[in-house]
């Protein structure tokens, strides 16, 4: 069972409006594995950082996180036919419902950080790796500890005759810290999820958000019948940056952000890589995502998903 490249592209969710407010570059940062990794940040237009727009468009991707396009349209049609709603009324009600489903019952700061990072990861996996969502954790809101179990995302692509599985992990750090230490913790976490994800597949589901064409692939992967499979790991490190930015020119601001990340990546300690299996190392991919005044942005995010 496989899908064509063209069909898989059709199953990617619409990320254009969100990505209008994301600046990103891909290059070698000197980290291992030596290859091109990604730097992403909130976009600047002229001297203005588009923070509110970034947050609003991020929240606007929640419905696609919850439902596939077919499922959304089916529910919308049912609401119009059976509940006496107009199309605009049904659409508004369904958007509200998707936010309720986005695990918003908990107010723990760690869960809010996790939701924020997971939603960014959901979008960037599709943009950077052309990988569609395949399965994800069942919603668990009883405690912050329960919320942290399992990979944040498992996405899928198919090329060169192989089923490519992307295991994604989002780490968000709001306080001051040593960059190298945070990077090491993120690497340790994604490796742990790689080791445990087969054992924990019972925690994952594909209902509602998955297009019908992907259901057989998700079932076969959960049942160990998908072959040949190659697993790649993606770790997004979202962190609170404090280095002052002189806002003189848009190009200079973006160049400075790149310089900041390059400088910190250059100081990552070599011992972090010692425990990584040589076979796994080439499959690691990093996304660095600095955010200034991250605590305020998270409060804005929390206010927007409140229902």
C-alpha positions in Angstrom: 0.0 0.0 0.0 1.5 3.4 -1.1 0.2 6.7 -2.4 1.7 8.7 -5.2 3.7 11.8 -4.6 1.0 13.9 -6.1 -1.7 12.4 -3.9 0.3 12.9 -0.8 0.8 16.5 -1.7 -3.0 16.9 -1.9 -3.3 15.5 1.6 -1.0 18.1 3.2 -3.0 20.7 5.1 -3.2 24.3 4.1 -0.2 26.1 5.8 0.1 29.1 3.5 -1.5 31.7 5.8 0.5 30.5 8.8 3.8 30.4 6.9 3.3 34.0 5.7 4.3 34.9 9.3 7.2 32.5 9.6 10.7 33.3 8.5 13.0 30.3 7.9 16.3 29.3 6.5 17.9 25.9 5.9 21.7 25.5 6.3 24.5 23.7 8.1 24.7 24.9 11.7 27.7 22.8 12.5 25.7 20.4 14.7 25.7 16.7 14.2 24.7 15.2 11.8 26.5 17.6 9.5 23.8 18.5 7.0 21.3 21.3 6.5 18.9 21.9 9.4 16.3 24.6 9.9 16.1 27.9 11.7 12.6 29.3 12.0 11.2 32.4 13.8 8.3 34.8 13.7 8.5 36.8 10.5 9.5 40.5 10.3 8.1 42.8 7.7 10.2 46.0 7.7 10.8 46.6 11.4 7.7 44.9 12.8 7.6 41.4 14.2 4.3 39.8 13.2 3.6 38.3 16.6 -0.2 38.7 16.8 -0.6 37.5 13.2 1.7 34.5 13.9 -0.3 33.5 16.9 -3.7 34.0 15.3 -2.8 32.0 12.2 -1.3 29.2 14.3 -4.6 28.9 16.2 -6.4 28.9 12.8 -4.7 25.6 11.9 -6.3 23.8 14.9 -9.3 22.6 12.8 -7.0 20.8 10.4 -5.1 19.4 13.4 -8.5 17.9 14.6 -10.2 16.9 11.4 -9.3 15.9 7.9 -10.9 18.2 5.2 -13.4 15.4 4.3 -14.4 14.8 7.9 -14.8 18.6 8.6 -17.0 19.0 5.5 -19.1 16.0 6.5 -19.7 17.3 10.1 -20.4 20.8 8.7 -23.1 19.4 6.3 -24.6 17.3 9.1 -24.9 20.4 11.3 -26.6 22.4 8.5 -29.0 19.6 7.7 -29.9 18.3 11.2 -29.4 21.3 13.5 -31.1 24.0 11.5 -27.9 26.1 11.1 -26.8 28.4 8.3 -23.4 27.6 6.7 -21.7 30.5 8.6 -23.4 29.5 11.9 -22.4 25.9 11.5 -18.8 26.8 10.6 -18.5 29.0 13.7 -19.9 26.3 15.9 -17.6 23.7 14.5 -14.5 25.9 14.9 -15.4 26.4 18.6 -15.8 22.6 18.9 -12.4 22.0 17.4 -10.8 24.3 20.0 -12.5 22.3 22.8 -11.0 19.2 21.4 -7.5 20.7 21.3 -6.9 19.5 24.9 -7.7 22.9 26.5 -9.3 21.6 29.7 -6.0 21.8 31.5 -4.3 25.1 32.5 -1.0 23.7 33.5 1.8 25.9 32.0 3.7 22.8 30.8 0.6 21.6 28.9 0.1 25.1 27.3 3.8 25.0 26.2 3.3 21.5 24.8 0.2 22.4 22.8 2.0 25.5 21.4 5.0 23.5 20.3 3.0 20.5 19.0 0.9 22.8 16.8 4.0 24.5 15.3 5.6 21.1 14.7 2.4 19.8 13.0 2.7 22.7 10.5 6.5 22.7 9.9 6.7 18.9 9.4 4.4 19.3 6.4 6.3 22.4 5.0 9.9 21.2 5.5 9.5 17.5 5.0 6.3 17.2 2.9 5.1 14.7 5.5 1.4 14.3 6.2 0.0 13.5 9.7 -0.4 9.7 10.2 -1.1 9.0 13.8 -1.0 11.0 17.0 -1.4 10.7 20.8 -4.9 10.3 22.2 -6.0 13.4 24.1 -4.9 13.1 27.8 -5.6 16.1 30.0 -5.6 14.6 33.5 -2.1 15.8 34.3 1.0 17.4 32.8 3.0 14.2 33.3 0.5 12.1 31.3 0.5 14.7 28.5 4.2 14.3 28.0 4.2 10.6 27.2 4.7 9.7 23.6 6.0 11.5 20.5 4.3 14.8 19.7 3.9 13.9 16.0 4.1 10.9 13.7 4.0 12.0 10.0 4.4 10.1 6.8 5.9 10.4 3.3 6.7 8.0 0.5 9.6 8.2 -1.9 12.3 6.1 -3.4 10.2 3.0 -2.8 10.2 3.5 1.0 7.6 4.4 3.6 9.2 7.3 5.5 8.0 7.8 9.0 8.8 11.1 10.8 8.8 11.0 14.5 8.5 14.6 15.8 9.2 16.0 19.2 8.6 19.6 20.3 10.5 21.1 23.2 9.6 24.6 24.4 11.8 26.4 27.0 10.4 29.6 28.5 13.1 30.4 31.1 16.7 31.3 30.9 18.9 28.3 30.4 22.1 27.0 28.8 21.4 26.5 25.1 23.7 23.4 25.0 21.9 21.8 27.9 18.5 22.4 26.3 19.7 21.0 23.0 21.0 17.9 24.8 17.7 17.4 26.6 15.8 17.7 23.3 18.1 15.1 21.6 17.7 12.7 24.6 13.9 13.1 24.4 13.6 12.4 20.7 15.9 9.3 21.0 13.8 8.1 23.9 10.7 8.4 21.8 12.3 6.6 19.0 13.2 3.7 21.3 9.7 3.6 22.9 7.3 4.5 20.2 6.5 1.0 18.9 5.8 -0.1 22.5 3.5 2.9 23.0 1.6 2.7 19.7 -1.5 1.8 21.7 -1.6 5.4 22.9 -2.0 6.7 19.3 -5.0 7.1 17.2 -5.9 8.1 13.6 -9.6 8.8 13.9 -11.1 12.0 12.5 -8.0 13.9 11.4 -6.8 11.3 9.0 -7.9 11.2 5.4 -9.5 7.9 4.3 -6.7 7.2 1.8 -4.2 7.2 4.7 -6.1 4.9 7.1 -4.8 1.6 5.6 -1.2 2.9 5.9 -1.8 4.0 9.5 -3.3 0.6 10.3 -0.5 -1.3 8.7 2.1 0.8 10.5 0.5 0.2 13.9 0.2 -3.5 13.1 3.8 -3.9 11.9 2.8 -4.7 8.3 4.1 -1.6 6.6 7.3 -2.4 4.6 9.9 -1.2 3.8 9.9 1.5 6.5 12.6 4.1 7.3 12.2 6.2 10.4 13.5 9.8 10.6 13.6 12.0 13.7 12.7 15.7 13.9 13.3 17.8 17.0 12.0 21.4 17.2 13.6 23.4 19.9 11.5 26.5 20.7 13.2 28.7 23.2 13.1 32.0 25.0 15.7 34.3 23.4 17.0 37.4 25.3 19.7 38.8 23.0 18.8 42.4 22.1 17.9 43.1 18.4 18.8 46.4 16.9 15.8 47.1 14.6 17.5 49.1 11.8 16.5 47.1 8.7 14.5 43.9 8.1 17.4 42.2 6.4 19.7 43.1 9.3 17.2 41.8 11.9 16.9 38.4 10.1 20.7 38.2 9.7 21.2 38.9 13.4 18.7 36.2 14.4 20.7 33.7 12.2 23.9 34.9 13.8 22.5 34.3 17.3 21.5 30.8 16.6 24.8 30.0 14.8 26.8 31.3 17.7 24.9 29.2 20.2 24.9 26.1 18.0 28.7 26.4 17.8 28.9 26.0 21.6 27.0 22.8 21.8 29.2 20.2 23.7 30.4 17.2 21.7 29.6 14.8 24.5 25.9 15.3 23.7 26.4 13.1 20.5 28.3 10.3 22.3 25.3 8.3 23.1 23.7 8.5 19.7 23.9 5.3 17.7 25.8 5.8 14.5 22.9 4.4 12.5 20.4 6.8 14.0 22.6 10.0 13.8 22.1 10.7 10.1 18.4 10.6 10.5 18.2 13.4 13.1 16.8 16.7 12.0 16.7 19.9 14.0 14.5 23.0 13.8 15.7 25.9 16.0 12.9 28.4 16.8 13.9 31.4 19.0 11.1 33.6 20.4 11.6 36.9 22.2 9.3 37.4 25.2 8.0 33.9 24.8 6.0 34.0 28.1 3.8 36.8 26.7 3.3 35.0 23.4 2.2 31.9 25.2 -0.4 33.9 27.2 -1.7 35.3 23.9 -1.9 31.8 22.5 -3.7 30.6 25.6 -6.2 33.4 25.3 -7.0 32.6 21.7 -7.6 28.9 22.3 -9.8 29.5 25.3 -13.4 28.5 24.8 
